[in-house]
Amino acid sequence: MSNCVGTKIFAYSTVMIITQLAAFALSVQAQKIPPGNPPGMYDESKIPEYNLPDPLIMMDGRSVTDTAVWNEKRRPEILKLFEKNVYGKAMIGRPKGMHWEVKSEEQTVLNGSAIAKSVTIYFSEKNLWPKLDVNIVLPKAGKPVAVFLVSTWFPDARILVERGFGLVTYDAREIEPDDKDSAYDKGIRKFFDPSDQREPTSEEWGTIAAWSWTARRVMDYLETDSAIDARRVCILGFSRFGKAAMWAGVQDQRFAIVFSCESGCGGATIVRRGFGETVRLINDQFPHWFNGEFKKYNDRANDLPVDWHMLIALIAPRPVYLSTAEEDLWGDPHGTFLAAKAAEPVYRLFGEEGLGVTETPPVERQVGNFIGYHMRKGKHGLTDYDMERYLDFAEKHFGMNSQK
C-alpha cells in the first residue's frame, strides 16, 4: 500500500474511512484579499495537486492497527521526521544546573480575587543569564488550579481568573531572540553548544524549537508549584509562538491541552496547499525559525515526508484546539481545518471523536470534540473571543463547571 493519499481522497485502511476533500474545498471560494495581507496565492481553485502522507501507514508500508503500535512505533517515527526535516533536534534537555527562585511574594490582585507572583528560572548553576522571568496569576481557590501557559502574547488574566483558571506568562525571546542575524550567537542554542560553530548544523534546532524547549522548562517548574494542578496545564501560543506551542505540546505530553492560535505555515496548516504563506516565504523571511533541512523543501513541499495534519495527530489522544481568523488568509484558515480533519483517524484509533463536522464551519461557530476549531471575524490576533472559546473547550475536558 502507498504511504501517501491524494488531495481528493484520504484512504485510511485502519479505520476504513474515505473522505472527499473536494467537498471541503467547495465550501471556501476565492476570497477578496483583505487590506494588509501580503501578496500571495489566495484562490482555492488554483491549489496544486498534492499528496498527504498517511499518518497511519508506517515508513515500511505497514498499517498501524492499534494504539500500541502507534505509541511505540509510528508516533516516534513521525516525531523524528519533524525533528529532522523541520524544527531541528534540541541539543539538551533539562540542564543539570537549572534552578529557580521566587522573586516576589504573593500579592493580591484583581480586586482581591487572585494572587500574583513572579519566578525567575536560571538555566545554569549561576544566577546569571540565561534566565527567564515567569509571571503567575492564580484565582483564590484553596486548591491547585488549572492554568494556561502562554509565551509573549498576554491575554487578559481577568478572563481566566473569572472562570477558575490561572495564567502563567513569560517571554521566550529573553533567552532566544527573534532575530535572523543574531538569534544563534545571542541565544540559548549557542550557550549550550560546546563547539565553536557560528551557526547550527542543518539538522540542529532552530528558534521555534528553542522557544518550545523554553516552554518545557517552565513546565518543569510548574510541576513543583503546589498552587498549580500540573495535570491540567494548557499550553497556548499565538502566531509564531503558536508554532512553538504546537511543537512543545507534541514533544512533551505533560501538557494536557494544546491551543494554537493562527499559527499558519509551520504551525497547523497544510503546507502542500501553497496558500497564503508558503514554505519558501517563511524560510526566506525567517531563516532562523526552522532548521536547514526545511529549506530544502522551499519549492517542493509535496516531497516533505510530513505535513501538519501529522503534527496535530501526534497530540492524540490529548485534546487540541486550532483557531483562525476570517481575514487572516496569509495563515490559511481553511488549510488549518483540513489539517485538523486529516488528523481525525488517529483520534478515532484512540476511540475519540475529532472535529465532528465534515465542512469548514461558518465564522464564529465553535466545533469539535477532541479536536476543536473556530474561525472568528477579523484579522490576525488573539482576542477575548478566542480566549472564551479556549476556556469553553478546557472546561469541557477538565470537567469544570463554567463560571461565566
C-alpha positions in Angstrom: 0.0 0.0 0.0 1.2 3.5 -0.8 2.2 5.7 2.1 0.5 8.7 0.5 -3.0 9.8 -0.2 -4.3 12.2 -2.8 -5.9 15.6 -2.4 -9.3 14.3 -3.5 -9.4 11.2 -1.2 -7.9 10.2 2.1 -7.6 6.4 2.4 -7.1 5.2 5.9 -7.2 1.4 5.9 -7.2 1.2 9.7 -10.5 3.0 10.2 -12.0 2.3 6.7 -12.8 5.9 6.0 -12.9 7.7 2.7 -13.3 11.4 2.9 -13.8 13.7 -0.1 -11.5 16.8 0.2 -13.2 18.2 -2.9 -16.4 18.7 -0.8 -14.4 20.7 1.7 -12.8 22.9 -0.9 -16.2 23.8 -2.4 -17.1 25.5 0.9 -14.4 28.0 0.5 -14.5 30.1 -2.6 -11.8 32.6 -3.9 -11.9 35.5 -1.4 -11.3 39.1 -1.7 -7.9 39.8 -0.1 -8.3 42.0 3.0 -6.0 45.0 3.3 -2.7 44.2 4.9 -2.4 40.6 3.7 0.9 40.1 1.9 1.0 39.3 -1.8 0.3 35.6 -2.3 -1.9 33.0 -3.8 -5.4 33.3 -2.3 -7.5 31.4 -4.9 -8.8 27.9 -3.8 -9.3 26.9 -7.4 -5.6 27.2 -8.0 -4.5 24.9 -5.3 -2.0 22.5 -6.8 -2.4 18.7 -6.7 -0.7 17.2 -3.7 -0.4 14.0 -1.8 -0.7 13.8 2.0 1.3 11.2 3.9 -1.0 8.8 5.7 -0.3 9.1 9.5 -1.5 5.5 10.0 0.9 4.0 7.4 4.4 3.5 8.6 7.5 4.2 6.5 8.0 0.5 5.8 4.4 0.3 4.4 2.8 -1.5 7.4 -0.5 -0.2 8.7 -1.0 1.0 12.3 -3.6 -1.4 13.7 -3.8 -0.3 17.3 -2.8 2.3 19.8 0.2 0.2 21.0 1.7 0.3 17.5 1.0 4.0 17.2 2.6 4.8 20.6 5.6 2.5 20.3 6.5 2.8 16.6 4.5 5.2 14.4 4.4 8.2 16.7 8.2 8.2 17.4 8.7 7.8 13.7 6.7 10.8 12.8 8.2 12.8 15.7 11.7 12.1 14.3 10.6 13.2 10.8 9.5 16.6 12.1 12.6 16.9 14.2 15.0 16.1 11.3 13.2 17.9 8.4 11.5 20.9 10.1 12.2 22.0 13.6 15.7 20.6 14.3 17.0 18.5 17.2 17.4 20.2 20.5 21.0 19.7 21.9 20.0 19.5 25.5 17.0 18.5 27.7 16.7 19.9 31.2 20.0 21.4 32.2 21.8 19.9 35.1 22.2 23.2 36.9 18.8 24.6 36.2 17.0 26.1 39.3 14.6 28.8 40.1 13.8 31.5 42.7 10.5 33.2 43.7 11.3 36.8 43.1 8.2 38.4 44.6 5.9 37.3 47.4 2.3 36.6 46.6 0.3 39.8 46.1 -3.5 40.2 46.0 -4.7 41.4 42.6 -7.9 41.8 40.5 -9.9 43.3 43.3 -8.9 40.6 45.7 -10.0 37.6 43.5 -6.5 36.5 42.6 -2.9 36.3 43.8 0.2 37.1 41.7 3.9 36.2 42.0 7.0 36.1 39.8 9.6 33.4 39.5 13.0 33.5 37.8 14.3 30.3 36.2 18.1 30.0 35.8 19.4 27.6 33.3 22.8 27.1 34.9 24.2 26.9 38.4 24.9 30.6 38.4 22.2 33.3 38.9 23.2 34.9 35.6 22.0 34.8 32.1 20.5 32.7 30.6 17.4 33.3 32.8 13.7 33.6 32.3 11.2 35.6 34.2 7.8 33.9 34.7 4.7 35.8 35.9 1.9 33.9 37.6 -1.7 35.0 38.4 -4.0 32.4 40.1 -7.5 32.6 41.4 -8.0 32.3 45.1 -9.3 28.7 45.0 -7.9 27.0 48.1 -6.8 24.1 45.9 -4.4 23.6 42.9 -5.9 25.2 39.8 -5.7 24.6 36.1 -3.6 27.1 34.2 -2.8 28.4 30.7 0.9 28.7 29.9 1.4 31.5 27.3 4.5 32.9 25.7 4.8 36.6 24.9 1.3 37.4 23.8 -0.6 38.1 27.0 -4.3 37.5 27.3 -6.3 39.3 30.0 -5.8 37.4 33.2 -9.2 38.6 34.5 -10.9 36.5 31.8 -9.2 33.3 33.0 -9.5 34.0 36.7 -13.2 34.7 36.5 -13.6 31.1 35.1 -11.3 29.5 37.6 -8.1 29.3 35.6 -4.7 30.7 36.3 -2.4 32.4 33.8 1.4 31.8 33.5 3.2 34.1 31.1 6.8 34.5 30.0 8.7 35.9 27.0 10.7 33.3 25.2 12.7 36.0 23.5 14.6 36.6 26.8 16.7 33.5 26.1 16.4 33.2 22.3 15.9 36.5 20.3 13.7 36.6 17.3 16.5 37.9 15.0 17.7 36.2 11.9 21.1 37.9 12.1 21.9 37.2 15.8 19.5 34.6 17.2 22.1 31.9 17.4 25.0 34.0 18.6 23.0 35.6 21.4 20.6 32.8 22.3 20.2 29.7 24.3 21.3 27.4 21.5 24.8 28.9 21.4 25.0 28.9 25.2 24.6 25.1 25.2 26.7 24.5 22.1 30.2 23.1 23.2 31.7 23.7 19.8 33.0 26.9 18.2 30.5 26.8 15.3 28.8 30.1 14.4 25.6 28.6 13.3 23.7 25.3 14.0 24.2 22.3 11.6 21.4 21.6 9.2 19.6 19.2 11.5 20.1 21.1 14.8 17.3 23.2 16.3 16.0 26.5 15.1 14.5 29.3 17.0 11.0 27.8 17.1 12.4 24.7 18.7 14.4 26.8 21.2 11.1 28.6 22.2 9.4 25.2 22.5 12.3 24.0 24.7 11.7 27.1 26.9 8.0 26.2 27.4 9.1 22.7 28.6 11.5 24.1 31.1 8.7 26.3 32.5 6.6 23.2 32.8 9.5 21.7 34.9 8.9 24.5 37.4 5.0 24.3 37.3 5.2 20.7 38.4 6.7 21.8 41.7 4.3 24.6 42.4 1.7 23.3 44.9 -0.8 26.0 43.9 -0.9 24.7 40.3 -2.5 21.4 39.1 0.3 20.1 36.9 -2.1 17.6 35.4 -4.2 20.5 33.9 -1.6 22.7 32.3 -2.8 24.1 28.9 -0.1 25.5 26.5 -1.3 28.3 24.3 0.6 30.2 21.6 -0.3 32.9 19.0 1.2 33.2 15.5 4.9 32.3 15.6 4.5 31.3 19.2 1.6 29.1 18.2 4.1 27.2 16.1 6.3 26.8 19.2 3.3 25.8 21.3 2.4 23.0 18.9 6.0 21.7 18.8 6.3 21.8 22.6 2.9 20.1 23.0 3.9 17.4 20.7 7.2 16.7 22.3 6.0 17.0 25.9 2.9 15.0 26.9 2.7 16.7 30.3 0.7 19.5 28.6 -2.9 18.4 29.0 -4.3 20.5 26.1 -2.6 22.3 23.3 -4.1 25.6 21.9 -2.8 27.0 18.6 -4.0 30.5 17.6 -3.4 31.4 13.9 -0.1 29.6 13.7 -0.3 29.1 9.9 2.6 27.7 7.9 4.8 25.6 10.1 2.2 25.5 12.8 -1.1 23.9 12.0 -2.0 24.2 8.3 -1.4 22.0 5.2 1.7 23.5 3.6 1.3 21.4 0.4 -1.6 23.7 -0.5 0.7 26.6 -1.1 -2.0 29.0 0.1 -1.0 32.3 1.7 2.4 31.9 3.3 4.5 29.2 1.7 7.5 27.2 2.8 9.7 29.3 0.7 8.3 32.6 2.0 8.6 31.6 5.6 12.2 30.3 5.2 13.2 33.4 3.3 11.8 35.9 5.8 12.5 33.9 8.9 15.5 31.6 8.1 16.3 31.2 11.8 12.9 29.7 12.8 13.4 26.2 11.4 16.4 24.0 10.7 18.5 23.9 7.5 16.8 20.8 6.2 13.4 22.5 6.0 14.8 24.9 3.4 15.5 22.1 1.0 11.7 21.9 0.6 11.2 25.5 -0.3 9.9 24.7 -3.8 8.9 21.1 -3.3 6.6 20.9 -0.3 5.0 17.8 -1.8 8.2 15.9 -1.2 8.2 16.6 2.6 7.8 13.3 4.4 5.3 15.1 6.7 2.6 17.7 6.7 0.9 19.4 9.6 -2.1 17.0 9.9 0.6 14.7 11.2 1.8 17.2 13.8 -1.8 17.6 15.1 -2.2 13.8 15.2 0.9 13.5 17.4 -1.0 15.2 20.2 -3.6 12.4 20.3 -5.3 11.3 22.4 -4.9 14.6 24.3 -7.3 17.5 23.2 -6.0 20.1 20.8 -7.7 23.3 19.7 -6.9 25.3 16.5 -8.3 28.8 15.9 -8.1 31.0 12.8 -9.4 34.4 11.7 -11.5 35.2 8.7 -9.3 37.9 7.3 -6.0 36.1 8.1 -5.8 34.5 4.7 -2.0 34.5 5.0 -2.3 31.8 7.7 -4.8 29.7 5.6 -7.8 29.2 7.8 -9.3 26.5 5.5 -5.9 24.7 5.4 -5.9 24.6 9.1 -9.4 23.0 9.1 -8.2 20.4 6.5 -5.2 19.6 8.7 -7.4 19.0 11.7 -9.8 16.9 9.6 -6.9 14.7 8.3 -5.7 14.1 11.9 -9.1 12.6 12.9 -8.3 9.0 12.0 -5.6 8.9 14.7 -8.0 10.2 17.3 -10.5 7.6 16.2 -7.8 5.0 16.7 -8.0 6.0 20.4 -11.8 5.9 20.4 -12.1 9.7 20.4 -14.1 11.9 18.1 -12.2 14.8 16.4 -14.0 17.7 14.8 -17.3 16.1 14.5 -18.2 18.0 11.3 -17.3 17.4 7.6 -17.1 21.0 6.3 -15.4 24.2 7.5 -17.9 25.8 9.9 -19.3 29.3 9.5 -17.5 32.2 11.0 -17.6 32.2 14.8 -19.1 28.8 15.2 -17.1 26.7 17.6 -16.9 23.0 16.7 -15.0 19.9 17.8 -14.7 17.3 20.5 -11.1 16.2 21.0 -10.0 18.5 18.1 -11.5 22.0 18.5 -11.7 24.6 15.8 -13.2 28.1 15.1 -12.7 30.9 12.7 -13.6 34.2 14.1 -14.2 37.6 12.5 -11.4 40.0 12.0 -7.6 39.9 11.4 -4.5 38.3 12.8 -4.6 38.5 16.5 -5.5 36.8 19.8 -8.8 38.3 21.1 -11.1 37.9 24.1 -13.4 35.9 21.8 -10.6 33.4 21.2 -9.9 33.1 24.9 -13.5 32.5 25.8 -13.7 29.6 23.3 -10.5 28.1 24.6 -11.9 28.3 28.1 -15.1 26.6 26.9 -13.0 23.8 25.5 -10.8 23.4 28.5 -13.7 23.4 30.9 -15.4 20.6 29.0 -12.3 18.4 29.0 -11.4 19.1 32.6 -15.0 18.6 33.8 -15.2 22.1 35.2 -18.5 23.9 35.8 -18.5 27.2 33.9 -18.3 30.3 36.0 -19.0 32.7 33.1 
